């Protein structure tokens, strides 16, 4: 018996009527880009994550690039990224003209090692990308303390942790800005690419 890693057909069959109705509404109203359905999703998702703001974007890599650009850091800033993550976590840094500084992963949780992050901070460090992996949130208290001490931004990469909580706070609501991917294989997948940026910062 072969068990598929991802069986979107079975998932679709279980909610077919609801999905078909939603797609029909989008098509009949030609609401393909932006519009009320995206606005409603942004509102609902920001409520779910418990942030003031949510912006829908095309994919997770775009979300990371836009989030980094929005922080308006000096060119060639150093951004600490976990060594154990999908390539987009570091690719977004270099595509925005900054320098990736890899930090080791914790051997038990496979997420950022706080001790190693401390060793990687230099005067050029401007941000840390906290990748919440396998549904496990990073140690956000320790990262927040480091960010406060050294004047750093925290970017949460929540692409594989939708709905995860850190001390009763949803991931995506703790750092300065956060990104989510809705690629079909993610914890909360769409029928195609999609992503979102969340923040409590109006700027």
C-alpha atoms as a printed R data frame, in Angstrom:
    type eleno elety resid chain resno       x      y       z
1   ATOM     1    CA   UNK     A     1   0.000  0.000   0.000
2   ATOM     2    CA   UNK     A     2   1.454  3.341  -1.055
3   ATOM     3    CA   UNK     A     3   0.667  6.282   1.215
4   ATOM     4    CA   UNK     A     4   1.134  9.624  -0.474
5   ATOM     5    CA   UNK     A     5   3.080 12.329   1.310
6   ATOM     6    CA   UNK     A     6   0.478 14.799   0.097
7   ATOM     7    CA   UNK     A     7  -2.923 13.737  -1.222
8   ATOM     8    CA   UNK     A     8  -4.694 16.889  -2.346
9   ATOM     9    CA   UNK     A     9  -7.231 14.834  -4.314
10  ATOM    10    CA   UNK     A    10  -8.535 13.098  -1.171
11  ATOM    11    CA   UNK     A    11  -8.558 16.394   0.676
12  ATOM    12    CA   UNK     A    12 -10.488 18.026  -2.164
13  ATOM    13    CA   UNK     A    13 -13.010 15.168  -2.309
14  ATOM    14    CA   UNK     A    14 -13.751 15.607   1.408
15  ATOM    15    CA   UNK     A    15 -14.656 19.312   1.012
16  ATOM    16    CA   UNK     A    16 -15.555 19.396  -2.693
17  ATOM    17    CA   UNK     A    17 -18.826 21.327  -2.431
18  ATOM    18    CA   UNK     A    18 -17.282 24.088  -0.315
19  ATOM    19    CA   UNK     A    19 -14.232 24.416  -2.569
20  ATOM    20    CA   UNK     A    20 -16.240 24.366  -5.794
21  ATOM    21    CA   UNK     A    21 -18.533 27.099  -4.505
22  ATOM    22    CA   UNK     A    22 -15.589 29.296  -3.470
23  ATOM    23    CA   UNK     A    23 -13.831 28.855  -6.813
24  ATOM    24    CA   UNK     A    24 -17.047 29.500  -8.732
25  ATOM    25    CA   UNK     A    25 -17.571 32.758  -6.833
26  ATOM    26    CA   UNK     A    26 -14.029 33.951  -7.614
27  ATOM    27    CA   UNK     A    27 -14.393 33.092 -11.306
28  ATOM    28    CA   UNK     A    28 -17.875 34.556 -11.711
29  ATOM    29    CA   UNK     A    29 -16.761 37.819 -10.106
30  ATOM    30    CA   UNK     A    30 -13.381 37.806 -11.930
31  ATOM    31    CA   UNK     A    31 -11.747 38.424  -8.566
32  ATOM    32    CA   UNK     A    32  -8.448 36.819  -9.549
33  ATOM    33    CA   UNK     A    33  -5.996 39.389  -8.158
34  ATOM    34    CA   UNK     A    34  -6.669 41.200  -4.896
35  ATOM    35    CA   UNK     A    35 -10.300 42.051  -4.248
36  ATOM    36    CA   UNK     A    36 -12.706 41.164  -1.492
37  ATOM    37    CA   UNK     A    37 -11.710 37.506  -1.121
38  ATOM    38    CA   UNK     A    38  -8.057 38.330  -0.507
39  ATOM    39    CA   UNK     A    39  -9.066 41.184   1.814
40  ATOM    40    CA   UNK     A    40 -11.318 38.832   3.787
41  ATOM    41    CA   UNK     A    41  -8.555 36.239   4.003
42  ATOM    42    CA   UNK     A    42  -6.068 38.864   5.232
43  ATOM    43    CA   UNK     A    43  -8.542 39.984   7.898
44  ATOM    44    CA   UNK     A    44  -9.321 36.431   9.014
45  ATOM    45    CA   UNK     A    45  -5.689 35.315   9.042
46  ATOM    46    CA   UNK     A    46  -4.500 38.345  11.026
47  ATOM    47    CA   UNK     A    47  -7.231 37.581  13.563
48  ATOM    48    CA   UNK     A    48  -6.140 33.940  13.715
49  ATOM    49    CA   UNK     A    49  -2.455 34.839  14.155
50  ATOM    50    CA   UNK     A    50  -3.396 37.700  16.520
51  ATOM    51    CA   UNK     A    51  -1.708 40.516  14.627
52  ATOM    52    CA   UNK     A    52  -2.997 43.898  13.539
53  ATOM    53    CA   UNK     A    53  -1.950 43.446   9.927
54  ATOM    54    CA   UNK     A    54  -1.735 40.788   7.236
55  ATOM    55    CA   UNK     A    55  -0.789 41.224   3.582
56  ATOM    56    CA   UNK     A    56  -1.272 38.421   1.067
57  ATOM    57    CA   UNK     A    57   1.578 37.887  -1.404
58  ATOM    58    CA   UNK     A    58   2.452 35.428  -4.176
59  ATOM    59    CA   UNK     A    59   4.739 32.962  -2.385
60  ATOM    60    CA   UNK     A    60   6.888 32.404   0.682
61  ATOM    61    CA   UNK     A    61  10.102 33.636  -0.907
62  ATOM    62    CA   UNK     A    62   8.406 36.879  -1.939
63  ATOM    63    CA   UNK     A    63   7.088 37.230   1.605
64  ATOM    64    CA   UNK     A    64  10.600 36.962   3.054
65  ATOM    65    CA   UNK     A    65  12.090 39.358   0.502
66  ATOM    66    CA   UNK     A    66   9.362 41.958   1.060
67  ATOM    67    CA   UNK     A    67   9.646 41.637   4.842
68  ATOM    68    CA   UNK     A    68  13.419 42.159   4.697
69  ATOM    69    CA   UNK     A    69  13.082 45.104   2.321
70  ATOM    70    CA   UNK     A    70  10.404 46.700   4.526
71  ATOM    71    CA   UNK     A    71  12.829 46.854   7.450
72  ATOM    72    CA   UNK     A    72  15.025 49.233   5.412
73  ATOM    73    CA   UNK     A    73  18.320 47.967   6.795
74  ATOM    74    CA   UNK     A    74  21.636 49.353   5.538
75  ATOM    75    CA   UNK     A    75  23.008 47.643   2.444
76  ATOM    76    CA   UNK     A    76  25.114 44.534   3.134
77  ATOM    77    CA   UNK     A    77  23.747 44.111   6.647
78  ATOM    78    CA   UNK     A    78  24.368 40.749   8.279
79  ATOM    79    CA   UNK     A    79  21.274 38.643   8.924
80  ATOM    80    CA   UNK     A    80  21.513 35.510  11.036
81  ATOM    81    CA   UNK     A    81  19.748 32.525   9.475
82  ATOM    82    CA   UNK     A    82  19.516 28.955  10.781
83  ATOM    83    CA   UNK     A    83  21.690 26.488   8.877
84  ATOM    84    CA   UNK     A    84  18.794 24.017   8.963
85  ATOM    85    CA   UNK     A    85  16.104 25.565   6.757
86  ATOM    86    CA   UNK     A    86  14.771 25.682   3.211
87  ATOM    87    CA   UNK     A    87  16.953 27.671   0.777
88  ATOM    88    CA   UNK     A    88  14.422 30.545   0.629
89  ATOM    89    CA   UNK     A    89  15.309 31.607   4.181
90  ATOM    90    CA   UNK     A    90  18.832 32.527   3.074
91  ATOM    91    CA   UNK     A    91  18.123 33.268  -0.597
92  ATOM    92    CA   UNK     A    92  15.817 36.132   0.392
93  ATOM    93    CA   UNK     A    93  18.660 37.721   2.359
94  ATOM    94    CA   UNK     A    94  21.143 37.735  -0.519
95  ATOM    95    CA   UNK     A    95  18.518 38.855  -3.051
96  ATOM    96    CA   UNK     A    96  17.949 41.942  -0.909
97  ATOM    97    CA   UNK     A    97  21.661 42.769  -0.932
98  ATOM    98    CA   UNK     A    98  22.494 41.535   2.557
99  ATOM    99    CA   UNK     A    99  24.905 38.928   3.931
100 ATOM   100    CA   UNK     A   100  23.785 35.576   5.317
101 ATOM   101    CA   UNK     A   101  25.396 34.461   8.563
102 ATOM   102    CA   UNK     A   102  24.459 30.866   9.310
103 ATOM   103    CA   UNK     A   103  23.896 29.766  12.892
104 ATOM   104    CA   UNK     A   104  23.821 26.145  13.994
105 ATOM   105    CA   UNK     A   105  20.651 24.288  14.843
106 ATOM   106    CA   UNK     A   106  19.973 22.831  18.261
107 ATOM   107    CA   UNK     A   107  20.694 19.089  18.187
108 ATOM   108    CA   UNK     A   108  17.443 18.205  19.978
109 ATOM   109    CA   UNK     A   109  14.885 20.518  18.368
110 ATOM   110    CA   UNK     A   110  16.621 21.264  15.026
111 ATOM   111    CA   UNK     A   111  15.743 24.956  15.381
112 ATOM   112    CA   UNK     A   112  18.081 27.883  16.039
113 ATOM   113    CA   UNK     A   113  20.701 27.334  18.723
114 ATOM   114    CA   UNK     A   114  20.585 30.431  20.921
115 ATOM   115    CA   UNK     A   115  24.149 29.868  22.097
116 ATOM   116    CA   UNK     A   116  25.398 29.808  18.514
117 ATOM   117    CA   UNK     A   117  23.332 32.858  17.544
118 ATOM   118    CA   UNK     A   118  25.081 34.811  20.328
119 ATOM   119    CA   UNK     A   119  28.475 33.905  18.848
120 ATOM   120    CA   UNK     A   120  27.456 35.156  15.382
121 ATOM   121    CA   UNK     A   121  26.399 38.683  16.349
122 ATOM   122    CA   UNK     A   122  28.725 41.452  15.125
123 ATOM   123    CA   UNK     A   123  28.338 45.239  14.771
124 ATOM   124    CA   UNK     A   124  27.038 44.570  11.229
125 ATOM   125    CA   UNK     A   125  24.268 42.233  12.401
126 ATOM   126    CA   UNK     A   126  20.857 43.836  11.916
127 ATOM   127    CA   UNK     A   127  18.364 40.964  12.036
128 ATOM   128    CA   UNK     A   128  17.702 37.340  12.949
129 ATOM   129    CA   UNK     A   129  15.423 35.099  10.913
130 ATOM   130    CA   UNK     A   130  13.734 32.785  13.398
131 ATOM   131    CA   UNK     A   131  12.575 29.752  11.411
132 ATOM   132    CA   UNK     A   132   9.914 27.852  13.310
133 ATOM   133    CA   UNK     A   133  10.495 24.375  11.933
134 ATOM   134    CA   UNK     A   134   8.376 21.204  12.075
135 ATOM   135    CA   UNK     A   135   5.801 23.153  14.084
136 ATOM   136    CA   UNK     A   136   8.398 23.875  16.798
137 ATOM   137    CA   UNK     A   137   8.716 27.576  17.650
138 ATOM   138    CA   UNK     A   138  12.133 29.060  18.292
139 ATOM   139    CA   UNK     A   139  12.989 30.286  21.799
140 ATOM   140    CA   UNK     A   140  11.419 33.685  21.240
141 ATOM   141    CA   UNK     A   141  12.134 34.986  24.753
142 ATOM   142    CA   UNK     A   142  15.857 34.440  24.310
143 ATOM   143    CA   UNK     A   143  15.815 35.862  20.770
144 ATOM   144    CA   UNK     A   144  13.819 38.893  21.924
145 ATOM   145    CA   UNK     A   145  16.367 39.511  24.679
146 ATOM   146    CA   UNK     A   146  19.195 39.379  22.140
147 ATOM   147    CA   UNK     A   147  17.284 41.661  19.761
148 ATOM   148    CA   UNK     A   148  16.694 44.172  22.545
149 ATOM   149    CA   UNK     A   149  20.320 44.075  23.717
150 ATOM   150    CA   UNK     A   150  21.846 44.498  20.259
151 ATOM   151    CA   UNK     A   151  19.122 46.507  18.498
152 ATOM   152    CA   UNK     A   152  18.175 43.738  16.058
153 ATOM   153    CA   UNK     A   153  15.029 42.963  14.108
154 ATOM   154    CA   UNK     A   154  13.374 39.561  14.403
155 ATOM   155    CA   UNK     A   155  11.824 38.128  11.250
156 ATOM   156    CA   UNK     A   156   9.733 35.041  11.907
157 ATOM   157    CA   UNK     A   157   9.687 32.462   9.109
158 ATOM   158    CA   UNK     A   158   6.526 30.525   9.897
159 ATOM   159    CA   UNK     A   159   6.282 28.591   6.623
160 ATOM   160    CA   UNK     A   160   6.252 25.268   8.470
161 ATOM   161    CA   UNK     A   161   4.557 26.229  11.705
162 ATOM   162    CA   UNK     A   162   1.072 27.589  10.963
163 ATOM   163    CA   UNK     A   163  -0.906 27.610  14.201
164 ATOM   164    CA   UNK     A   164   2.046 26.809  16.451
165 ATOM   165    CA   UNK     A   165   2.183 28.663  19.755
166 ATOM   166    CA   UNK     A   166   5.004 29.913  21.932
167 ATOM   167    CA   UNK     A   167   3.842 30.506  25.508
168 ATOM   168    CA   UNK     A   168   0.231 31.087  24.360
169 ATOM   169    CA   UNK     A   169   1.302 33.455  21.563
170 ATOM   170    CA   UNK     A   170   0.819 32.399  17.965
171 ATOM   171    CA   UNK     A   171   3.952 32.315  15.847
172 ATOM   172    CA   UNK     A   172   3.791 35.212  13.440
173 ATOM   173    CA   UNK     A   173   2.774 37.641  16.183
174 ATOM   174    CA   UNK     A   174   5.963 37.825  18.251
175 ATOM   175    CA   UNK     A   175   8.736 39.285  16.074
176 ATOM   176    CA   UNK     A   176   8.837 42.553  14.155
177 ATOM   177    CA   UNK     A   177   7.451 40.908  11.025
178 ATOM   178    CA   UNK     A   178   6.562 37.350  10.027
179 ATOM   179    CA   UNK     A   179   6.079 35.354   6.867
180 ATOM   180    CA   UNK     A   180   3.922 32.356   6.003
181 ATOM   181    CA   UNK     A   181   3.878 30.137   2.918
182 ATOM   182    CA   UNK     A   182   0.737 28.359   1.726
183 ATOM   183    CA   UNK     A   183   2.486 26.148  -0.816
184 ATOM   184    CA   UNK     A   184   0.454 22.904  -1.128
185 ATOM   185    CA   UNK     A   185   2.935 20.858   0.902
186 ATOM   186    CA   UNK     A   186   2.926 23.207   3.896
187 ATOM   187    CA   UNK     A   187   1.052 22.669   7.162
188 ATOM   188    CA   UNK     A   188  -1.702 24.919   5.802
189 ATOM   189    CA   UNK     A   189  -1.550 24.590   2.040
190 ATOM   190    CA   UNK     A   190  -3.397 26.219  -0.835
191 ATOM   191    CA   UNK     A   191  -4.194 24.869  -4.291
192 ATOM   192    CA   UNK     A   192  -1.115 26.547  -5.724
193 ATOM   193    CA   UNK     A   193   1.363 29.107  -4.419
194 ATOM   194    CA   UNK     A   194   0.387 31.742  -1.898
195 ATOM   195    CA   UNK     A   195   1.803 33.440   1.169
196 ATOM   196    CA   UNK     A   196   1.288 36.171   3.733
197 ATOM   197    CA   UNK     A   197   3.191 38.697   5.803
198 ATOM   198    CA   UNK     A   198   1.958 39.528   9.305
199 ATOM   199    CA   UNK     A   199   2.988 42.273  11.699
200 ATOM   200    CA   UNK     A   200   1.806 44.560  14.463
201 ATOM   201    CA   UNK     A   201   3.860 47.398  13.018
202 ATOM   202    CA   UNK     A   202   1.888 49.868  10.900
203 ATOM   203    CA   UNK     A   203   5.022 50.994   9.018
